[in-house]
Amino acid sequence: MPLQGIKIIDLTRILSGPYITMTLADLGAEVIKIESPEGDNTRQWGPPFIGEDSTYYQSINRNKKSLVLNLKTEKGKGIFLDLIKDADVVIENFKPKTIDKLGIGYDVLQEYNPRIILASISGFGQTGPYAEKPGYDILATGMGGFLSVTGEPDGPPVKAGFSIADLGTGMWAGFGILVALWNREKSGEGQWVDLSLLDTMVSWQTYIASNYFSTEKNPKRLGGAHPNIVPYQIFEASDGHFVVAVGNEIMWKKFVGKLNFDALRSKKFELNKDRVENREELILILNDIFKDKPKEEWIKTFESINIPSGPVNEISEVFSDPQVIEREMVYEKEDPETGPVKFLGTPLKFSKTPSKFKNFPPKLGEHSNEILKQLGYTNEEIEKLEQEGVTTICK
């Protein structure tokens, strides 16, 4: 597999870190998930549950090994430092300076392994006036501008349905880790990759930011519409919602011809810049047209003239969609204890080195015994470590 031979020590919990370490594990990396004796908080974030663990935890922790270490003890810290001697990557998402307080900061890691790559995910990054503030997805989406442009024009800001700051920063972390690994191949040196939820949200503004830079006007919330293209949004049909995206003037001419509605032929709507300026009037006309037929009929109408259109699917509809099924974005695996379990696939498709589902998400401490024995600990020593609260062995 493409990442076979890469060893990752995973200190992360909740979402951003576990998401990307799972993805790297799917591609062959050995991921050792270090958990406190209490375990990753998300194990209890239910219902629903699969066995003892929540579906939340199950969704982002497959293909990993679980080692319980109390890093607040000298023995726990010592075991961790032994582990990183032949590791490639350490990834953590504590509040900045936490790893320094634990005695396992970047300077210490480098002493034990000069080739180590440390990836740190935090709310605001390792520097700046907000560095030591706790960071959460909703804070980053608010402070990074996302909430200000999400929601209906006359309504309040609206949170995204997914934790996009967490997941997006996890993706950036994976990108940063792979870049650092590639650079190490050339330089022989590891480095520290510093990622923040706020930086992710700011970086994703792209055309929103450029619009502001050029006009110095704050963008408005547009509901299901686009600030620079019209019509390119969600519409309501007689039986639900659908999307249509008229991305250029050739499409617009076909769109108008197919609908055959005189008001759409007005000079006020001829070019995209005209349609943006006269957005409200145009959308009122289209809303009136679309309310008379079901969404599937409109989708087929627009697809027949190669104008992008599709339904606003419920989650149940997503996972029964033939395209999603064909792309293996959902699959089922038999758990000997709980029966068949469905998981999401990966969007990364490789022709020669596909990702693999090897192991179910680990139980707390499931691999503690195995990993400690690999480090040279005897059964008696491991039992003593458990009695001292340094580790937990899954029975």
C-alpha positions as CSV (number, residue, x, y, z in Angstrom):
1,M,0.0,0.0,0.0
2,P,1.3,3.5,-0.7
3,L,2.0,4.5,3.0
4,Q,3.1,1.0,4.1
5,G,6.1,1.5,6.4
6,I,5.0,4.9,7.7
7,K,4.5,4.8,11.5
8,I,2.2,7.5,13.0
9,I,1.7,8.1,16.7
10,D,-1.7,9.6,17.0
11,L,-2.4,11.8,20.1
12,T,-5.6,13.3,18.6
13,R,-9.2,12.9,19.7
14,I,-12.7,14.1,18.8
15,L,-12.7,14.8,15.0
16,S,-10.1,16.7,13.0
17,G,-7.1,14.5,13.9
18,P,-8.9,11.1,14.0
19,Y,-10.4,11.8,10.6
20,I,-7.1,12.3,8.8
21,T,-5.2,9.5,10.7
22,M,-7.9,7.1,9.7
23,T,-7.5,8.2,6.1
24,L,-3.7,7.7,6.3
25,A,-4.3,4.3,7.9
26,D,-6.7,3.4,5.1
27,L,-3.7,4.0,2.8
28,G,-1.4,1.7,4.7
29,A,0.2,3.7,7.5
30,E,0.5,2.1,10.9
31,V,-1.4,4.4,13.2
32,I,-1.0,3.9,17.0
33,K,-3.8,5.8,18.7
34,I,-2.6,6.9,22.1
35,E,-5.6,7.3,24.5
36,S,-5.8,8.4,28.1
37,P,-7.2,5.8,30.6
38,E,-10.6,7.5,30.1
39,G,-10.4,7.1,26.3
40,D,-11.3,9.3,23.4
41,N,-14.4,11.3,24.6
42,T,-16.2,10.4,21.4
43,R,-16.5,6.8,22.5
44,Q,-19.4,8.0,24.7
45,W,-20.9,10.4,22.2
46,G,-24.2,8.5,21.6
47,P,-26.6,7.1,21.1
48,P,-26.5,5.4,18.6
49,F,-23.8,2.9,19.6
50,I,-22.2,-0.1,18.0
51,G,-21.3,-2.4,20.8
52,E,-19.7,-0.3,23.6
53,D,-18.6,2.5,21.4
54,S,-20.6,5.3,19.7
55,T,-21.2,5.4,16.0
56,Y,-19.4,8.8,16.1
57,Y,-16.2,7.2,17.3
58,Q,-16.6,4.2,14.9
59,S,-16.9,6.6,11.9
60,I,-13.3,8.0,12.2
61,N,-11.1,5.4,13.9
62,R,-10.9,2.2,11.7
63,N,-7.6,0.6,10.8
64,K,-5.8,1.9,14.0
65,K,-4.3,0.4,17.1
66,S,-5.2,1.6,20.6
67,L,-2.6,2.0,23.2
68,V,-3.6,3.5,26.6
69,L,-0.9,5.7,28.1
70,N,-1.2,8.1,31.0
71,L,1.2,10.8,29.7
72,K,1.0,12.7,33.0
73,T,3.1,9.9,34.6
74,E,6.8,9.6,34.0
75,K,6.5,6.0,33.0
76,G,3.8,6.8,30.5
77,K,5.9,9.6,29.0
78,G,8.9,7.3,28.9
79,I,6.9,4.7,26.9
80,F,5.7,7.4,24.5
81,L,9.3,8.6,23.9
82,D,10.4,5.0,23.2
83,L,7.6,4.7,20.6
84,I,8.7,7.8,18.7
85,K,12.3,6.6,18.2
86,D,11.3,4.8,15.1
87,A,8.2,6.7,14.2
88,D,7.7,9.0,11.3
89,V,4.9,11.3,12.4
90,V,3.4,12.5,15.7
91,I,0.0,14.2,15.3
92,E,-1.8,16.0,18.1
93,N,-4.7,18.4,18.6
94,F,-4.3,19.6,22.2
95,K,-4.4,23.3,23.1
96,P,-1.0,24.9,22.2
97,K,1.8,24.4,24.8
98,T,0.0,21.3,26.3
99,I,2.6,19.0,24.8
100,D,5.4,21.2,26.2
101,K,3.8,20.9,29.7
102,L,3.6,17.1,29.3
103,G,7.3,17.1,28.4
104,I,6.9,15.9,24.9
105,G,7.1,19.1,22.9
106,Y,8.8,19.4,19.5
107,D,12.2,20.1,20.9
108,V,12.1,16.9,23.0
109,L,10.8,14.8,20.1
110,Q,13.7,16.0,17.9
111,E,16.2,14.9,20.5
112,Y,14.8,11.3,20.4
113,N,14.2,11.3,16.6
114,P,15.6,14.1,14.4
115,R,13.6,12.9,11.5
116,I,10.3,13.1,13.3
117,I,7.4,15.2,11.8
118,L,5.1,16.8,14.3
119,A,1.7,17.9,13.1
120,S,-0.3,20.1,15.5
121,I,-3.9,21.0,15.0
122,S,-5.4,23.7,17.1
123,G,-8.2,26.3,17.0
124,F,-6.0,29.3,16.2
125,G,-2.4,28.0,15.6
126,Q,0.8,27.9,17.7
127,T,1.4,31.7,17.4
128,G,-0.6,34.9,17.6
129,P,-2.8,36.6,20.3
130,Y,-5.4,33.8,20.2
131,A,-3.0,30.9,20.3
132,E,-3.9,29.6,23.7
133,K,-7.6,30.0,23.4
134,P,-9.6,26.8,23.1
135,G,-10.8,26.2,19.6
136,Y,-14.0,24.6,18.3
137,D,-15.5,24.1,14.9
138,I,-18.3,26.6,15.4
139,L,-15.9,29.3,16.7
140,A,-13.7,28.9,13.6
141,T,-16.7,29.1,11.2
142,G,-17.9,32.2,13.0
143,M,-14.6,33.9,13.3
144,G,-13.4,32.9,9.9
145,G,-16.4,34.5,8.1
146,F,-18.3,31.4,7.1
147,L,-21.3,32.0,9.3
148,S,-21.6,35.5,8.1
149,V,-22.4,34.4,4.5
150,T,-24.4,31.3,5.3
151,G,-28.2,31.5,5.8
152,E,-31.2,33.3,4.3
153,P,-30.9,37.0,3.5
154,D,-33.3,38.1,6.2
155,G,-32.4,35.4,8.7
156,P,-29.6,34.8,11.2
157,P,-26.3,33.1,10.5
158,V,-26.7,29.3,10.0
159,K,-24.2,26.6,11.1
160,A,-23.1,24.1,8.5
161,G,-24.6,20.6,8.8
162,F,-21.1,19.1,8.9
163,S,-18.2,20.1,11.1
164,I,-16.4,21.7,8.1
165,A,-13.6,23.5,10.0
166,D,-12.6,20.3,11.8
167,L,-12.8,18.1,8.8
168,G,-11.1,20.6,6.5
169,T,-8.2,21.2,8.9
170,G,-7.8,17.4,9.2
171,M,-7.5,17.3,5.4
172,W,-4.9,20.1,5.4
173,A,-3.0,18.1,8.1
174,G,-2.9,15.1,5.8
175,F,-1.6,17.3,3.0
176,G,1.0,18.9,5.3
177,I,2.2,15.6,6.6
178,L,2.7,14.1,3.1
179,V,4.6,17.3,2.0
180,A,6.8,17.1,5.1
181,L,7.5,13.4,4.5
182,W,8.4,14.2,0.9
183,N,10.7,17.0,2.0
184,R,12.4,14.7,4.5
185,E,13.2,12.3,1.7
186,K,15.3,15.1,0.2
187,S,16.7,16.8,3.3
188,G,16.7,14.0,5.8
189,E,15.1,16.3,8.4
190,G,11.7,16.4,10.0
191,Q,9.7,19.5,10.8
192,W,6.7,20.9,12.7
193,V,3.5,21.4,10.7
194,D,1.3,24.0,12.4
195,L,-2.4,23.9,11.4
196,S,-5.4,25.8,12.7
197,L,-9.2,25.7,12.2
198,L,-9.3,29.5,11.8
199,D,-6.6,29.5,9.1
200,T,-8.6,26.8,7.2
201,M,-11.8,28.8,7.2
202,V,-10.0,32.0,6.1
203,S,-8.1,30.2,3.3
204,W,-11.4,28.8,1.9
205,Q,-12.9,32.2,1.4
206,T,-11.2,32.4,-2.1
207,Y,-13.7,34.4,-4.3
208,I,-15.6,35.7,-1.3
209,A,-12.3,37.3,-0.1
210,S,-11.5,38.6,-3.6
211,N,-14.9,40.2,-3.9
212,Y,-14.3,42.0,-0.6
213,F,-10.8,43.1,-1.4
214,S,-12.0,44.7,-4.7
215,T,-15.1,46.4,-3.3
216,E,-14.5,46.7,0.5
217,K,-18.1,45.7,0.9
218,N,-19.1,42.9,3.2
219,P,-20.9,40.1,1.3
220,K,-24.5,39.3,2.2
221,R,-26.1,36.0,3.0
222,L,-27.8,34.6,-0.1
223,G,-29.4,31.4,1.2
224,G,-29.0,28.8,-1.5
225,A,-27.6,31.2,-4.1
226,H,-24.1,32.1,-5.4
227,P,-22.7,35.7,-5.1
228,N,-21.2,35.8,-8.6
229,I,-23.4,33.5,-10.8
230,V,-27.1,33.7,-11.4
231,P,-29.0,31.4,-11.5
232,Y,-26.8,29.0,-9.6
233,Q,-28.8,27.9,-6.5
234,I,-31.4,25.9,-4.8
235,F,-35.0,26.2,-6.0
236,E,-38.2,24.8,-4.7
237,A,-40.4,22.6,-7.0
238,S,-43.9,21.4,-6.3
239,D,-42.6,18.4,-4.2
240,G,-39.2,19.5,-2.8
241,H,-35.9,21.2,-3.6
242,F,-33.5,20.8,-6.4
243,V,-30.3,22.6,-7.7
244,V,-29.7,24.1,-11.1
245,A,-26.4,25.7,-12.1
246,V,-26.3,28.0,-15.2
247,G,-22.6,28.5,-15.4
248,N,-22.2,30.5,-18.6
249,E,-24.0,32.4,-21.3
250,I,-24.4,29.4,-23.7
251,M,-26.2,27.6,-20.9
252,W,-28.3,30.6,-20.2
253,K,-29.5,30.7,-23.8
254,K,-30.4,27.0,-23.7
255,F,-32.1,27.5,-20.3
256,V,-34.3,30.4,-21.6
257,G,-35.1,28.5,-24.8
258,K,-36.2,25.4,-22.9
259,L,-38.3,27.3,-20.4
260,N,-39.8,29.4,-23.3
261,F,-40.9,32.2,-20.9
262,D,-40.9,35.7,-22.4
263,A,-39.9,37.5,-19.2
264,L,-36.6,35.7,-19.2
265,R,-35.7,37.2,-22.6
266,S,-35.4,40.7,-21.1
267,K,-32.2,42.6,-21.7
268,K,-32.0,42.9,-17.9
269,F,-31.1,39.2,-17.8
270,E,-29.0,38.9,-21.0
271,L,-25.5,38.5,-19.4
272,N,-24.4,37.1,-16.1
273,K,-23.5,40.6,-14.8
274,D,-27.0,41.7,-15.6
275,R,-28.5,38.8,-13.9
276,V,-26.4,39.4,-10.8
277,E,-27.5,43.0,-10.7
278,N,-31.2,42.0,-11.2
279,R,-31.0,38.9,-9.1
280,E,-34.2,39.4,-7.0
281,E,-36.4,40.1,-10.0
282,L,-35.1,37.1,-11.9
283,I,-35.4,34.7,-9.0
284,L,-39.0,35.7,-8.3
285,I,-39.8,34.8,-11.9
286,L,-38.0,31.5,-11.7
287,N,-39.6,30.6,-8.4
288,D,-43.0,31.1,-9.9
289,I,-42.1,28.9,-12.8
290,F,-40.6,26.0,-10.8
291,K,-43.4,25.7,-8.3
292,D,-45.7,24.0,-10.8
293,K,-43.8,20.8,-11.5
294,P,-42.0,18.1,-9.4
295,K,-38.3,18.3,-9.0
296,E,-37.5,15.2,-10.9
297,E,-39.2,16.6,-14.0
298,W,-37.2,19.8,-13.8
299,I,-33.9,17.9,-13.3
300,K,-34.6,15.7,-16.4
301,T,-35.6,18.9,-18.3
302,F,-32.3,20.6,-17.6
303,E,-30.1,17.4,-18.0
304,S,-31.6,17.0,-21.5
305,I,-29.9,20.2,-22.5
306,N,-26.7,19.6,-20.5
307,I,-27.4,22.1,-17.8
308,P,-26.1,20.8,-14.4
309,S,-29.1,20.0,-12.2
310,G,-29.8,17.6,-9.3
311,P,-31.8,16.9,-6.2
312,V,-31.2,18.1,-2.7
313,N,-30.9,14.6,-1.3
314,E,-31.8,13.4,2.2
315,I,-29.0,11.3,3.7
316,S,-31.0,8.1,3.0
317,E,-31.2,9.1,-0.6
318,V,-27.4,9.7,-0.8
319,F,-26.6,6.2,0.3
320,S,-29.1,4.6,-2.2
321,D,-27.8,6.7,-5.1
322,P,-26.3,4.4,-7.8
323,Q,-23.4,6.7,-8.3
324,V,-22.4,6.7,-4.6
325,I,-22.7,2.9,-4.6
326,E,-20.7,2.5,-7.8
327,R,-17.9,4.7,-6.3
328,E,-17.8,2.5,-3.2
329,M,-18.5,5.4,-0.9
330,V,-20.4,3.2,1.4
331,Y,-19.7,-0.4,2.2
332,E,-20.6,-3.1,4.7
333,K,-18.3,-5.3,6.8
334,E,-19.2,-8.1,9.2
335,D,-18.2,-7.5,12.8
336,P,-18.1,-10.9,14.6
337,E,-19.5,-9.3,17.8
338,T,-22.2,-6.9,16.5
339,G,-23.0,-8.2,13.0
340,P,-22.8,-6.2,9.7
341,V,-21.7,-2.6,10.0
342,K,-21.7,0.1,7.3
343,F,-18.9,2.6,6.9
344,L,-18.1,5.4,4.6
345,G,-15.5,4.9,1.8
346,T,-12.7,7.2,0.9
347,P,-12.8,9.7,-1.9
348,L,-9.2,8.9,-2.8
349,K,-9.3,6.4,-5.8
350,F,-5.9,4.9,-6.9
351,S,-5.6,2.7,-9.9
352,K,-2.8,0.6,-8.4
353,T,-2.8,1.1,-4.6
354,P,-6.4,1.4,-3.4
355,S,-7.2,2.0,0.3
356,K,-8.3,-0.9,2.4
357,F,-10.6,-1.6,5.4
358,K,-8.4,-4.0,7.4
359,N,-9.6,-3.6,11.0
360,F,-12.6,-2.3,12.9
361,P,-12.1,0.7,15.2
362,P,-10.1,-0.5,18.2
363,K,-11.5,-1.0,21.6
364,L,-9.9,1.1,24.4
365,G,-6.5,-0.4,25.0
366,E,-7.0,-3.2,22.5
367,H,-3.4,-3.2,21.4
368,S,-1.7,-2.0,24.6
369,N,-0.4,-5.5,25.4
370,E,0.9,-6.1,21.9
371,I,2.7,-2.7,21.6
372,L,4.3,-2.8,25.0
373,K,5.6,-6.3,24.3
374,Q,7.1,-5.1,21.1
375,L,8.9,-2.4,23.1
376,G,10.3,-5.2,25.3
377,Y,8.0,-5.2,28.3
378,T,7.3,-8.5,30.0
379,N,3.8,-9.7,31.1
380,E,4.7,-8.9,34.7
381,E,5.9,-5.4,33.8
382,I,2.8,-4.7,31.8
383,E,0.6,-5.9,34.7
384,K,2.4,-3.6,37.0
385,L,2.0,-0.6,34.6
386,E,-1.8,-1.3,34.6
387,Q,-1.9,-1.5,38.4
388,E,-0.1,1.9,38.5
389,G,-2.6,3.5,36.2
390,V,0.0,4.0,33.4
391,T,-1.9,1.8,30.9
392,T,-5.1,-0.2,30.3
393,I,-5.2,-3.6,28.8
394,C,-8.3,-4.6,26.9
395,K,-9.5,-7.9,28.3
